[in-house]
Amino acid sequence: MIIHYKILYMQHTNSHKGKIVLEILANIVKEEREKTKKSQRLLADEYGVQKSLVNRIENCNNEPKFLSVFTICEIIGLKPSELMKKIEEKLPEDFSILEE
């Protein structure tokens, strides 16, 4: 029972920390899209992807799949490594997704 509680606690803690990362991702994607002066719909139509992909990421509605991150990077004109660097720069210095 104690182990089960600890697993649930870790999942809850990690999901809170994961939300921090997803919010930073959302802000970066939105900032980069706005630099293009294009709406979510226009940008999605231009690249032949669903507007909902851009919308879900920008609004933190779900955790994007790995390939969706690559797709969104291509749409906003960033390399995935550049996006990760931007995320890292906005995280608190001592941020860790795992409990230590």
C-alpha positions in Angstrom: 0.0 0.0 0.0 2.8 2.4 0.8 4.6 1.7 -2.5 1.3 2.3 -4.4 0.9 5.7 -2.6 4.5 6.7 -3.4 3.9 5.9 -7.1 0.8 8.0 -7.2 2.6 10.8 -5.4 5.4 10.7 -7.9 3.0 10.6 -10.9 1.1 13.6 -9.4 4.4 15.5 -8.7 5.8 14.7 -12.2 2.6 15.7 -13.9 2.7 19.1 -12.1 6.3 19.5 -13.2 5.4 18.3 -16.7 2.8 21.0 -16.8 5.5 23.6 -16.2 7.4 22.3 -19.2 4.3 22.1 -21.4 3.3 25.7 -20.5 6.8 26.9 -21.5 6.5 24.9 -24.7 3.1 26.5 -25.4 4.4 30.0 -24.8 7.4 29.5 -27.1 5.3 28.0 -29.9 2.8 30.9 -29.6 5.6 33.5 -29.6 7.2 32.0 -32.7 3.9 31.7 -34.5 3.0 35.3 -33.7 6.4 36.4 -35.2 5.1 35.1 -38.5 2.0 37.3 -38.1 -0.2 34.2 -39.0 -3.2 32.8 -37.3 -3.2 29.2 -36.1 -5.5 28.3 -39.0 -3.4 30.1 -41.7 -0.2 28.5 -40.5 -1.8 25.0 -40.3 -3.3 25.4 -43.7 0.0 26.5 -45.2 1.7 23.4 -44.0 -1.2 21.0 -44.5 -1.7 20.1 -40.8 -4.7 20.2 -38.6 -5.3 23.5 -36.8 -6.1 21.5 -33.8 -2.4 20.4 -33.6 -1.2 24.0 -33.2 -4.1 24.9 -30.9 -3.6 21.9 -28.6 0.1 22.7 -28.2 -0.4 26.5 -27.7 -3.2 25.9 -25.2 -1.5 23.1 -23.2 -4.5 20.9 -23.8 -2.5 17.7 -24.0 1.0 16.4 -24.0 2.2 16.4 -27.7 3.6 13.2 -29.2 7.3 13.2 -30.1 6.6 13.5 -33.8 4.1 16.3 -33.2 7.0 18.3 -31.7 9.0 17.8 -34.8 6.1 18.8 -36.9 5.4 22.0 -34.9 9.1 22.9 -35.0 9.0 22.7 -38.8 5.9 24.9 -38.9 7.4 27.6 -36.7 10.8 27.4 -38.3 12.9 26.1 -35.4 15.0 23.0 -35.2 13.9 20.6 -32.4 17.2 21.2 -30.6 16.6 25.0 -30.8 13.1 24.5 -29.2 14.6 22.4 -26.4 17.3 25.0 -25.8 14.6 27.7 -25.5 12.6 25.5 -23.1 15.7 24.9 -21.0 16.5 28.6 -20.8 13.1 29.4 -19.4 13.1 26.6 -16.8 14.2 27.5 -13.3 18.0 26.8 -12.9 17.5 24.0 -10.4 14.5 22.4 -12.2 14.2 18.6 -12.2 11.3 16.6 -13.5 12.1 13.9 -11.1 11.9 14.0 -7.3 15.3 13.5 -5.7 
